[in-house]
Amino acid sequence: MKKLRTQVGIVGAGPAGLMLSHLLHLEGIDSIVIENQNRQHIEGRVRAGVLEQGTVDLMRRTGLGDRLDREGLPHDGVYLSFDGSRHHLNFRELTGKCITVYAQHEVIKDLVRARLDADGQILFNAAGVTVHNFDSSPAIRFQQNDEACEVSCDFIGGCDGFHGVCRPSIPEGVLTVFERTYPFAWLGILAEAAPSSEELVYTYHDRGFALFSMRSPTVTRLYLQCSPDEDIHNWSDERIWEELLRRMTTRDGWAPNRGPVLQKGITDMRSFVVEPMQCGKLFLAGDAAHIVPPTGAKGMNLAIADVTVLSRAIAGFYKGKSKALLDAYSSTCLRRLWKAQRFSWWMTAMLHRWESQNEFDHRRQLAELDYLTSSRAAMTSLAENYVGLPLE
C-alpha cells in the first residue's frame, strides 16, 4: 500500500475542496485533495454561475481574480417579471454591492491551476474512497492506478458533495437531517444565443416559473418549472423554446434570444441540512452538509463560505494550539446557512406555482411581488440576502 502523510486530507475537488486547499496553502498548511473524477471532467461540469460579492472579494484577495475580472459579468441587480412586466431591483444602489456571473467550472479551473502552480497535490481518478478513524487518527483510503493508497492526516475535509462518502461514514445517530422536497423541478438548457438582457430575469407566470440567465456574452442559460417526474425526451428543442417564450415575453416585447440548444436536463428541487457539520476530526462542507434550491443562487457561495470558516479554524489550531474555532465550526456555519435556507425557500415559494394552490394563493403571490417591487425596504431585504450576508 502506498502511504502518504499530510496535515489536512480533503475528499472532493469541487469548489469547497479546492478552495479549502488553496486557503490552507496561503496559511502555510499542507493538504492533499482526493478526487474520483479526472481533471477534464471536473473542469467541464456546468453548474451554478452567480457569485456573491463576498465570494468575488475572496477570490481577488487570494490571487484568483485575474480571469474573473476579465471574463466575469458584474450585475448591479436582477429583474422580477410578473403580470407581463419586468421590474428592476438595483442591488448596488440598495446595498453598495453587486453579484457577478462567472460559471462554477471556471472557478474550478482557476482553483486547479492555482493549486498545481503552487505544487499542491490533487489526486485524480481515486476509486473506492473511504474515510476512517476520524475520532482519533484520520485516514483516507482509495485505489489509484490499481494501487492501494492511504493518506493519513490530522483532519479530514468532507467536500465530496451530496452523494459522497464522507457524510454516510458518520455513525448513525450523530447527525440530524432536516429536509424538504419540492413538488416541482427545473428543466434547464444552455443555448448558443447572446443574452437579450444585461441581468437575470426571474419570471412568475400562470404556467409556472421561468428564469433567464447567462454564462457568457454568447451563451444563455434558461430554466422552466416542470414536474419532477418529467421525461426530458418529451421536450423537443422547439417545445422548450415555445414554452420559454410563452412564459417570459413581456408586454414591451422583451423575450430571450433563441439559439441552438447545447445542453438540456432536469434538476430536482430540495432543501437539505445536517446538524452538526462535524464529527470528531471530520468536517463537512458544501453539498456534503447542505443543499438549497437554486432559486436564490446560494449553493456554490455557501460551500466557499463554509471552507473560509474551516480554513480559519484549522489555521487557528496550528498557530495557536486552540480548538475553539474548530469546535465552533458547525454552529458558525449553520447560523448563516439557515438564513440562506430561509431566503432560498422564500424565493422559491414566491415565484413558483404550487399544485395545491388556488386562486387566492395566486392573487397573494402577485400582491407579494407587487409589494416587493414597490417598497424600497422590501427590495433592500432581498438585495441584502442575494448579494450575500456577512460571513459571521
N, C-alpha and C positions, 0 to 999 in steps of 0.2 A: 504493500500500500504506500502510495506517495503521500508524505505528510508535510504540511505547511503550517506556519505559525504567523499570526497577525494579531493586532490589538482588537480590531472590530471586523467580524465576518458579516457580510451583507448578502442576503439572499434576494436576488432580483435586480435587473439592470433597467428598471423603469425610471421615471423622474425622481421618485423617492430614493431609490437605492443609489443611483448615480450622484444625485445632489448630496446625499449624506456622505458618500465617499469624498466628493470634492470639498465639502466644508470641513471634514475631518482633516484632509490633507493640508488645508490652509492653517489648521491649528497644530500641525506637526504630528498628527496621529495617523498611524498606518492602518490600512484596511484592504480587504480583498472582496471584490464583488463576484458573485457566482450566479450565472445566468444560464437557463436551459435552452435558450434560442441562440442563433448566430447573430453577428453584428448587423448583417443586411436586414434581417427580419425586424429587429427592434428599431432600426433607423427608418424602416419603411411603413410601420403601422400608423395609419392615420387615426388620430384621436382628437381630443379637445384642442381648442385653439385660442382661448381667451385668457390672457394673463392679467391678474390683478396688479395694481400699482406696486404693492409690496413685493411681488414676485419679480417684476421688472427691476425694481431698485436693487434687490438682492443679486440678480444676475449681473447687473452693471458693477455693483460693489465688489463682486468676487471674480471679475475678469471674464465674464461670459457675455458681455453686452455688445461686442463689435458687430456681429452679424444681425443680432436682434435690432440694433439701432439702424442698420442699413435696410433690412428686409421686413421688419415688423411694421404693422399698420396701426398706429395710435388712433384710438377712437375717443372723442370727447364725450360720447354718450350712446344712447340707443333710441330706437323708435318703438312705441307701442301703437299697434294698429288695431282698431275695432270700429264696428259700425261704418266701415267704408272709408275711414280717415286715419292718417298717420299723425302721431303726436311725439314730438322730440323731447327727450329728457337730457339736459346738458349736465353731465356729471362734473366736468371741470368747473363750470360756473357754480354748481351747487356745493362741491366739496374741495375744489382745488386739485383733484386727482382725476386720472382717466384710466382706461383699460387699453391693452394692446393685443391685437390679433397676431398670433405667432404660433404655428402649429406645434403640437406636442412632439411630433417626430423631429422637428427642427431643434427643439430644446434638447432632445436625446442626442442628436448629432453633436451639438455644442458640448454637451457634458462628456460624451465618449471621447471626443477629440482632446478636451482639457485633461481628462484622466490619463489618456495614453501619452500625451505630450509631457506629462509630469511623471512618466514611468509608473503610473498606477496599474494595478493588476485587475483586469476584468477577465474572468474565466468563462468563455462562451461554451455552448454546447455541453453543458454539465447535465448529465442524465441521472434520474433517480435520486434527486437531492433529498436529504433528511437532516433534521436538526436534533441534537442530543445534549443532555446534561446541562441544560441552561439554568438549572438551580445551583450549579457548582462550577464545573469546568466545561464551558460550552464547546461544542464541536459541530462542524457541518461536514457531512459525508456525501459523496457523489461519484459518478463514473465519468471520466473524460478520456476520449481516445482509447476506450477499452481498458482503462487503468483505474483501479480503485484509488480514490483520493480522500484525504481528511484535512480540514482546516481547523486547527484549534485556535481559540481566541478568548478574549476577556468578556466580550459582549457580542450578541447577535442582533443585527438589524433585520427584522422581518418585513421586507419591502417587496414581497413576491405576489401581490395582488389578491383579489378576492378568492381566486381558485388555487392559491398557492398552498405550500405545505406547512408554513410556519404557524398560522392560527390553528389548524386542526391538530397540531402537535402539542398544544397546551392541554394539560389534563382536564378531564371532564369536571365540571363544577366550578372551575376558576373564573370563566367568562360568563357574563350575562349578555344575551343578544336582544337588541331592540330592532324591530324590522317592520316595514310597511311595503307591501307590493301594490302597485297601482294598476287599475283596470284598463290601461291603455299602454301603447308603445309608440316609438318614433320610427317612421320609415325615412331613412336618410339617404341623400345622394350627394355625390361630388359631380359637378358639371363643369365642362370646359366652356365657361362663359364669364365675361368681365362683369364684376359686381355692378348692379344698377343703383345701389345705394352706398354711400360712404360709410354707413354704420349699420349694425344689426337691426333687424325688424322683427319684433315679436307680434304675432297676429292671433287675436281671438276671433273666431268665426263660428257661425251656426253649425258648420260641418266639422268643426274641430280646430285644434291649434295648428299653427304653421310657424316656421322660423326661417328667416333669411340670414345667412351668414356668409363668410368668405374665408378662403385660405391664402389667397394671393391676388395680385391685380388681374389674374386671368382665370382663376378657379373659384367657383361659388359652391358653398355648402348649404343645402336646404333640407328641411325636415317637415314631415306631415304626421300629425297624430293619427294612429291607426289602432286596430285591435291587437292585443298581444299575441293572438294565435294567427295573425295574418300570414299568408304564404307569399313571400316576395315574388315567386314565379307568376303570381296572378297580376302583378303590376308591371305592365309594359312601360317603356320609357314614355310613350305618348300618353298613357293613362296618368302617370305621375305628373307630367307637365300640365295636363288639363286640370288636375286637382289642385296643384300648386297655384296656378293662375286663377282658378275659381275662388280660392280662399284669400289670396294675397293681393289681387288687383284692387286698387283704391279708386275712389271717385275722381281723383285728379289725374288718373291714368297711369300711376306708378305700378310697375309689376317687375318681377325678376326677369333678367335676360335669359333666354333659352340657349341651350348648347348641348353638345353630346354628353351623355351620362357616362362618367368614367368609373363610377363605383356606386353600388346601392346595397342597402341592408336594413335589417330591423333591429332596434335596440329596446330591450325591456326597460321598464322604469321601476326603480326601487329605492327605498331609504333603508340603510343598514348601519348599525353601530354595535361594537362590542366594548364592554367595560369589564375590567380595565384594559388598557392598551399595552400591558406589560405583564410578564410573568418571570420572576427571577431575573436573569440576565438576558432575556429575550424581549425585545421591544418592537411592537408592531407599528407600522407607519403606512399612510396612504390607504389604498384599496384593501389591503390586508386587514385593516381595522374598521373601515367605514366606506359606505357608498352613498352618494347623493344623486337625486335625479338631475339630469344635465341642464335643466331649465335655468338654474342660477349660475352656471359656468364656474362651479367651485371645485370639481374633482382634482385636477392637477394642482391647483393652488393650495388645497388643503394638504395634499401629500408633501408639497415643498414646505409648508408651514410646520408640519409635523417634524420633519428632519432638521429644520432650523432649530427647533426647540431641543431635539435629541442631540444634535451636534454640540450645542452649548452645554448640555448636561454632561455629556461624555468628556468634553474638554474641562469642565469644572472638576470632574472626578480625577483626571490625570494631573491637573495643575494644582488643585487644592486638596486632593485626597478626601473630598467630601461627596457623599452620596445624596445630598439633599435635593439637588436638581434632578437626579435620576429617579429618586423616589417620587418626585412631584411631576414626572413627565406626563403620566396619563391624565392627571387632574388638570394640568396646564393646557394640554391639547384639547381635552373634552369640553372645557368651558367655551372655547372659541368654536369648536366643531358643532356643538349643539345649536349655537346661534346660526351657523351656516346651514344646518339641517332645517331649522325653522324657516329661514329665508327661502331655501330651495323648495320646501313644501308649499310655502305661501305663493311663490311664483307659479308653481305647478298647479295648485288648486285654483288660482285666479284665472289662468289662461287656457285651461283645458275644459272640454265638455265631458261631463260625467254621465255614465249610463243611468244612474239613479236620479239625476236632476230633473226638475220640472221647469215650467215657465217662470215660476218665482225665482228659482236659482239662476236662470239665465238673465233675468232682469237685474237681479242682485249683482251678478258679475259685471254687467255693463255699467251699473251705478258705481261699483268699486273702481273700475277703470276710468270712468269719467271723473270721479273724485281724485284719483291718483294723478291724473294729468292736468288737473286744475288747481291743486293745492301744493304750494312750494314745500310745506312741511312734509307732506306725503312723498313728494318727489325726492326730497333730501334723504328721507329714510331709506328709500330704495337705492339711491345713489351710494350712500354710505356702505350699505351691505354689498352692492355689486362691485365697487372698486376695491373692497377688502377691508374688513375690520382690523384694528390693531392686533399685532401678534399675541400680545399678552395683556 
